[in-house]
Amino acid sequence: MSFMAIDDTYPWDLASAPPPIGDHSLAKHEVLEQYLCRYVEVVTANVAKDHLKITLVDAFSGGGMYTKSTGELHMGSPLRMIHAMKAAEIAANGRREKPFRLDVAFLFLDKNPATLEYLRKTVREDRFGHEYLSQDKVEFIAGSFDEKFESIMKFIDSRKGKRRSIFLLDQYGYTDVPLPLLREIFTRFEKAEVMLTFMTDWLLDFFSGKNQLTRELLGRMNLHHLQREFEVLINEKQRHTHEWRRAAQSLLYKDLCEGSGASFFTPFFIRTADAHKDYWFVHLSGHERARDEMAKLHWSIQNRFIHYGKAGFSMLGYDPGEDPRCTRQPEFNFGDADRQASQDLLMMEIPKRIEEFGGGISFASFFRRVCNDTPSTEGYMKDVISTLSIEGDLEIVSSAGTKRLPGVKIKGTDIIRLPQQTRLFNRKF
């Protein structure tokens, strides 16, 4: 049984112009291309490294070309991946005296053979796409992601090395990528990352909580235990409140992110011109550095993403009794005001979290434990801790046990702790 929400939303025909592209895809493509370039830059920071092997999987690739509202052509995710990898390789070579080689393989999947043929033509006519095709670096795979999943995994496994891989799972319906498949990715490949989008509005509109299909769909998603919670959430939306989005994040993120087997995640909504369409963009990975780099992108691409939760820790916590009219941050747009709100809250919350670790904790360990709970980045958090040390609310001690000067630049190995001598006045009170 298929649970696709929308079928053939973007029809590609070799005899026609590319289909129009939605607002949400523009933001998604911007993040995708920038993140891939940054990924290669970070992984190849050591100039002694002369090659990098990676597999990029676009599981719902489409035809590879769209038409913007202005009439201009817009490259889809397959070409975005190709151009990002070429730009990243050129940049990596520019930082080295010896040649650097980016050994990348592209796997592009689509259920529709006609769409896949359109994509093949699109890639062949692109200068960088043609180059990778001539090197047998591009595979076009007809079929669904779950049907071809095991063959994709075997292909990545055959490439040896650290099996670095990034999956773009940009499906129309959330259920096309069941959680067990995500868990399998992170179980088999330590260096894997996943970018997942799905339409939360479609999900909530579909669930009535009253029919067998809903139960089957939740079971396929491995979220059958959320049946009652979804009924409450749908009722919240029907009352035309804005708070259902916060409730949606709170309800779904833990089961989705933790159920995927990923250790780190950034779940934020893509802002669209249509207020009645919400797209959740989730980045899943096994390393906090990957999570931090994605968080940095959300901050740098302001007003394209939105977070309906809190600015400090417990960013996805939801209290149905909380009145949004009394909160300072009903919406979080990654702008300057949001950065200030986040830092203000962290100034109060970090000492409380540090207190939980008794004698202190290294910054690296602390960040690893709390980064999923906040929209803040590692850099912002270091700035806050440095300020707290100046104000006497925290102490910074080197790994050798030497107390460092207040306001010093924080190292990952530094121990962060509460002051050994109790202050007469403390911001907690």
C-alpha positions in Angstrom: 0.0 0.0 0.0 1.3 3.4 -0.9 1.0 6.4 1.5 2.2 9.1 -0.9 0.6 12.4 0.0 1.0 13.9 -3.5 1.6 12.1 -6.7 3.4 13.6 -9.6 3.4 17.1 -8.1 6.3 18.1 -10.4 5.7 16.5 -13.9 8.8 16.5 -16.2 8.3 16.1 -19.9 11.1 16.3 -22.5 8.8 18.2 -24.8 7.9 20.8 -22.2 9.5 23.5 -20.0 10.6 22.4 -16.5 7.8 22.6 -13.9 7.6 25.6 -11.4 9.5 25.4 -8.2 8.0 26.1 -4.7 9.4 28.5 -2.2 10.4 25.8 0.2 12.6 24.1 -2.4 14.6 27.3 -3.0 15.6 27.4 0.7 16.3 23.7 0.8 18.6 23.9 -2.2 20.4 26.9 -0.8 21.2 24.9 2.4 22.1 21.7 0.5 24.6 23.4 -1.8 26.3 25.5 1.0 26.4 22.6 3.4 28.1 20.2 0.9 30.8 22.8 0.2 31.3 23.4 3.9 31.4 19.6 4.5 34.3 19.0 2.2 36.1 22.1 3.6 35.9 20.8 7.1 36.7 17.2 6.4 39.7 18.2 4.2 41.0 20.9 6.6 44.3 19.0 6.9 46.2 20.0 3.8 48.2 16.8 3.9 45.0 14.9 2.9 45.1 14.4 -0.8 41.8 12.7 -1.4 38.2 12.3 -0.1 35.8 9.5 -1.0 32.1 10.2 -0.5 28.7 9.0 -1.8 25.8 11.4 -2.3 22.3 9.8 -2.5 19.3 11.9 -3.8 16.5 9.4 -3.1 13.7 11.6 -4.6 15.6 13.4 -7.3 13.0 14.6 -9.8 14.0 15.8 -13.2 16.8 18.1 -12.0 15.5 21.4 -13.4 12.7 23.8 -12.5 11.3 27.1 -13.6 11.2 30.0 -11.1 8.3 32.5 -11.0 10.5 35.0 -12.9 10.8 32.5 -15.8 14.4 31.7 -15.0 15.6 28.1 -14.9 16.6 26.7 -11.5 18.8 23.7 -10.9 17.3 20.9 -8.8 19.0 19.0 -6.1 21.0 16.6 -8.4 22.7 19.5 -10.2 23.1 21.3 -6.9 25.0 18.3 -5.5 27.2 18.1 -8.7 28.1 21.8 -8.7 28.8 21.8 -5.0 31.2 18.9 -5.3 33.0 20.5 -8.2 33.3 23.8 -6.4 34.5 22.0 -3.2 37.2 20.1 -5.1 38.4 23.3 -6.8 38.5 25.1 -3.4 40.4 22.2 -1.8 43.0 22.2 -4.5 43.4 26.0 -4.0 44.5 25.4 -0.4 47.2 22.9 -1.4 50.4 22.7 -3.3 49.9 19.0 -4.2 46.8 17.8 -6.2 43.7 16.9 -4.3 41.1 14.4 -5.7 37.5 14.3 -4.6 36.2 10.8 -5.3 32.5 11.3 -5.3 29.7 9.0 -6.5 26.2 10.2 -7.2 23.1 8.0 -6.9 19.9 9.6 -8.2 16.6 7.8 -7.7 13.1 8.4 -8.9 10.1 6.2 -9.2 9.0 7.6 -12.6 11.1 6.4 -15.6 10.1 9.4 -17.6 11.3 11.8 -14.9 14.6 9.8 -14.6 15.1 10.1 -18.4 14.6 13.9 -18.1 17.2 14.0 -15.3 19.6 12.0 -17.4 19.3 14.5 -20.2 19.6 17.4 -17.7 22.8 16.0 -16.2 24.3 15.2 -19.6 23.8 18.7 -20.8 25.4 20.3 -17.7 29.1 20.9 -18.1 30.0 19.4 -14.7 27.3 16.7 -14.9 28.7 15.6 -18.3 32.2 15.4 -16.7 31.1 13.2 -13.9 29.0 11.1 -16.3 32.0 10.5 -18.5 33.9 9.2 -15.4 31.1 6.8 -14.5 30.4 8.7 -11.3 26.7 9.1 -11.7 24.1 6.3 -11.4 20.4 6.7 -12.3 18.2 4.3 -10.4 14.5 3.7 -11.3 12.5 2.7 -8.2 11.6 3.8 -4.7 14.1 4.3 -1.9 12.8 1.4 0.2 12.9 -1.0 -2.8 16.4 0.0 -3.7 17.6 0.5 -0.2 19.7 -2.6 0.2 21.4 -2.3 -3.1 22.3 1.3 -2.3 23.8 0.2 1.1 25.8 -2.5 -0.6 27.2 0.0 -3.1 28.3 2.4 -0.4 29.8 -0.5 1.5 31.8 -1.6 -1.6 33.5 1.8 -1.7 35.6 0.9 1.4 37.3 3.6 3.4 35.2 5.5 6.0 32.1 5.1 3.8 31.2 8.7 4.1 27.7 9.3 2.7 25.0 12.0 2.6 21.4 11.1 1.9 18.9 13.7 0.7 15.4 12.3 1.5 13.1 15.0 0.1 10.0 12.9 -0.2 6.4 14.2 -0.6 5.0 12.1 2.2 6.8 11.4 5.4 6.1 7.7 5.3 8.2 7.0 2.2 11.2 6.8 4.6 10.3 4.5 7.6 12.4 4.9 10.7 13.9 1.4 10.4 15.7 2.4 7.2 17.2 5.5 8.9 18.4 3.4 11.8 20.0 1.0 9.3 21.9 3.8 7.7 23.4 5.0 11.0 24.0 1.5 12.3 26.0 0.5 9.2 27.7 3.8 8.4 29.2 5.9 11.2 30.0 8.8 8.9 26.5 8.9 7.3 24.3 12.0 7.3 20.7 12.5 6.3 18.8 15.6 5.2 15.1 14.8 5.6 12.1 17.0 4.7 8.4 16.3 5.0 5.2 18.3 5.1 3.9 18.5 8.7 0.7 20.1 7.5 0.0 17.1 5.2 0.8 14.7 8.0 -1.7 16.4 10.4 -4.4 16.8 7.8 -4.1 13.2 6.9 -4.4 11.9 10.4 -8.0 11.7 11.6 -7.2 9.4 14.4 -10.4 7.5 13.6 -9.7 5.1 10.8 -7.7 2.0 10.0 -5.5 3.7 7.4 -4.2 6.1 10.1 -3.3 3.2 12.3 -1.6 1.4 9.4 0.3 4.6 8.5 1.5 5.2 12.1 2.6 1.6 12.2 4.6 1.9 9.0 6.3 5.0 10.5 6.9 3.1 13.7 5.0 5.7 15.6 1.8 3.8 16.4 2.2 4.8 20.1 1.5 8.4 19.2 -2.1 7.8 18.1 -3.7 9.6 21.0 -1.3 12.5 21.0 -2.0 13.1 17.3 -5.7 13.3 18.1 -5.0 16.1 20.6 -2.6 17.8 18.1 -5.2 17.8 15.3 -7.8 19.3 17.6 -5.3 22.1 18.5 -4.9 22.9 14.8 -8.6 22.9 14.2 -9.0 25.6 16.8 -6.8 27.8 14.5 -4.1 28.4 17.1 -0.4 29.0 16.1 0.8 26.8 18.9 0.1 23.5 17.0 3.4 23.9 15.2 5.3 23.9 18.5 3.3 20.9 19.6 4.1 19.2 16.3 7.8 19.7 16.9 7.6 18.5 20.4 5.6 15.5 19.5 7.5 14.3 16.5 11.1 15.3 17.0 12.1 12.9 19.7 10.6 9.9 18.1 11.8 10.9 14.6 15.3 11.9 15.6 16.1 9.4 18.3 14.1 6.7 16.5 16.4 7.2 13.5 19.5 6.1 15.4 21.1 9.5 14.8 23.0 11.0 17.8 22.6 14.6 16.6 19.9 16.6 14.8 18.7 20.1 13.8 14.9 20.1 13.2 13.6 23.4 11.9 10.8 24.5 9.6 11.4 26.0 6.1 9.6 29.4 6.0 7.3 29.7 3.0 5.1 32.4 1.5 2.1 30.2 2.0 1.3 30.2 5.8 -0.8 27.1 5.3 2.2 24.9 4.2 4.9 23.9 6.7 7.9 21.9 5.7 10.1 20.4 8.3 13.8 20.3 7.4 15.7 17.8 9.6 19.4 17.2 9.5 20.5 13.9 11.2 24.1 12.8 11.8 26.4 10.9 14.1 28.7 13.7 15.1 28.2 17.0 16.9 30.5 18.8 14.5 28.2 18.1 11.6 25.3 19.3 13.7 27.1 22.5 14.5 27.9 23.2 10.9 24.3 22.8 9.9 23.2 25.1 12.7 25.6 27.7 11.5 24.0 27.6 8.1 20.5 28.2 9.6 21.9 31.3 11.3 23.7 32.6 8.1 20.6 32.1 5.9 18.3 34.4 7.9 14.6 34.5 7.4 14.5 31.3 5.3 14.0 29.0 8.3 11.9 29.3 11.3 11.8 27.6 14.7 8.5 27.6 16.7 10.1 26.6 20.0 12.3 28.2 22.6 15.5 30.2 22.3 17.6 28.5 25.0 17.8 24.9 26.1 14.7 22.7 25.8 14.0 24.4 22.5 11.4 21.8 21.5 9.7 21.6 24.8 6.0 22.3 24.7 3.7 23.2 27.5 0.0 23.3 26.3 -0.8 25.6 29.2 1.8 28.2 28.2 0.3 31.4 26.7 2.3 32.5 23.7 1.2 36.1 24.1 3.3 36.2 27.3 6.4 34.7 25.7 9.2 36.8 24.2 9.8 34.4 21.3 6.6 33.1 19.7 8.6 32.6 16.5 12.4 32.2 16.1 13.8 33.4 12.7 17.5 33.1 13.3 17.9 36.9 13.1 19.8 39.3 15.3 17.0 39.6 17.9 16.8 35.8 18.1 20.6 35.5 18.6 20.3 38.0 21.5 17.3 36.2 23.0 19.2 32.9 22.8 22.3 34.3 24.4 20.3 35.9 27.2 18.6 32.7 28.0 21.8 30.7 27.9 23.4 33.2 30.3 20.8 32.0 32.9 20.6 28.4 31.9 24.2 27.3 31.3 25.2 27.6 35.0 22.3 25.5 36.0 23.3 22.8 33.5 26.9 22.9 34.6 25.8 22.5 38.2 24.4 19.1 37.2 27.9 17.8 36.5 29.2 18.5 40.0 33.0 19.1 39.8 32.7 20.4 36.2 32.8 19.0 32.7 35.0 19.7 29.6 33.4 22.1 27.1 33.5 19.4 24.4 31.6 17.0 26.5 29.1 19.6 27.6 28.4 20.8 24.1 28.0 17.2 22.9 25.4 16.6 25.6 23.3 19.8 25.2 23.6 20.8 21.5 20.5 19.0 20.4 18.5 21.0 23.0 19.2 24.5 21.6 19.3 26.4 18.3 22.6 27.9 19.5 26.0 27.0 17.9 29.2 26.0 19.5 30.7 29.5 18.9 27.8 31.3 20.5 27.9 29.0 23.5 31.6 29.6 24.0 31.0 33.3 23.9 28.3 33.0 26.6 30.6 30.8 28.8 33.4 33.3 28.4 31.1 36.2 29.4 29.9 34.1 32.4 33.5 33.6 33.5 34.1 37.4 33.4 31.0 37.9 35.6 32.1 35.3 38.0 29.3 32.8 37.4 31.6 30.1 36.0 35.3 29.2 36.1 37.4 27.8 33.3 40.2 25.4 34.1 42.7 23.9 31.6 43.0 20.2 31.1 46.2 20.4 33.2 44.2 21.8 36.1 45.3 25.4 35.9 42.6 28.1 36.3 42.4 30.2 33.2 41.8 33.9 33.1 38.1 35.1 32.9 37.0 35.9 29.3 39.6 33.6 27.8 38.9 31.9 24.4 37.4 28.5 25.3 39.1 25.3 24.2 37.3 22.0 23.9 39.4 20.4 26.6 38.8 23.2 29.1 36.8 22.2 32.2 33.8 24.4 32.9 32.7 24.5 36.5 30.9 26.7 39.0 33.1 29.0 41.1 34.8 27.1 43.9 33.9 30.0 46.3 30.2 30.7 46.6 29.3 34.2 45.6 27.3 36.4 47.8 25.0 37.3 45.0 24.2 34.8 42.2 22.2 35.3 39.1 20.2 32.1 39.9 18.5 34.0 42.7 
